[in-house]
Amino acid sequence: MATKVREDIRSMSGIERAAALLLALGEEHSARVFALLADEEIKELTAAMASLGAVSPHVLDKICIEFAEQISSTGALIGTFDTTERMLSKAMPSDRVAQIMDEIRGPAGRTMWDKLGNVNEGVLANYLKNEYPQTVAVVLTKVRPDHAARVLTQLPEAFAMEVVMRMLRMETVQKEILEDVEKTLRTEFMSNLARTSRVDPHDVMSEIFNNFDRNTESRFMSALDERNKESAEKIRSLMFTFDDLGRLDPGGVQTLLRGVDKTKLAVALKGSTESMRDLFFANMSERASKLLKEDMASMGPVRLKDVDESQMYMVTIAKELANKGEILLADKKGGDDELIY
């Protein structure tokens, strides 16, 4: 998928314009600017750089004029984690760069407590259960009440009650204690979370392969099989295809049927296996099943390209429903999410 290019300066926030300007200045000059900024300013700017994407030349010109700089642009800028990290390395020690990059790769939020509020309660509880109850009490008084409640329910009951008692007896937390807790969270929890949550390139590639048409997918997969058999197998295991919809339970099929365009459903099933057709027909009313079969018969031959597009559409709708928790997509590799009937 092509990177979306920023074409309108009005859609960019002040921090995004500043990020684009620093990228335009180049590594050497931007390094001098970073050396003069406070940590929070650096974090805000680097986070904006990393998510900036592409900026069109004419927008860059407007930004430079806006900042009263005479800079000419020869092309679009692309802000990424790599370019941001490389630029920071020119201005500060590697350990500080690593700390800042871990923070912007981690959960969103301006402060440590904002970031904690965006960490999954199970992940946070798993870390906190090994801390002192007093430390956990301090942390839970700093995050949103709804998030604190969910974390407490994930902790062992006796430990959770001890935390509750500490929270009830807690008065104003000394600044030094709060800073120590924050430092520990940053160095021990957030940095590890950022490293472990980085996207596996095989996950990204499986999504790309999912969006290929059948012939292109086959061509690329065959070539990858020859060059790196292990990666090819891993991508296959991560891909979710139309045939995987055959693993849906009856309730899931019925929910999917309510959410899809019936014309695209007919084209998708036209190019599917007999067992897939039977699965969908079995979960429709007799009248709806009859009408769909008539539609499929009346459309005559269909292009493979149209079948691929319709089946991809069905998979996309299924993933959206799964993300909303309305259906369960069974894990292809088995394990905890495998469905047992």
Secondary structure, DSSP 8 states (H G I E B T S, - for coil): ----EE--GGGS-HHHHHHHHHHHH-HHHHHHHHTTS-HHHHHHHHHHHHTTEEE-HHHHHHHHHHTT-----SS-EEE-HHHHHHHHHTTS-HHHHHHHHHHHHSS--SSHHHHHTTS-HHHHHHHHTTS-HHHHHHHHHHS-HHHHHHHHHHS-HHHHHHHHHHHHH-----HHHHHHHHHHIIIIIIHHHHHHTS--HHHHHHHHHHTS-HHHHHHHHHHHHHH-HHHHHHHHHH---GGGGGG--HHHHHHHHHHS-HHHHHHHHHTS-HHHHHHHHHTS-HHHHHHHHHHHHHT-S--HHHHHHHHHHHHHHHHHHHHTTSS----TT-STT----
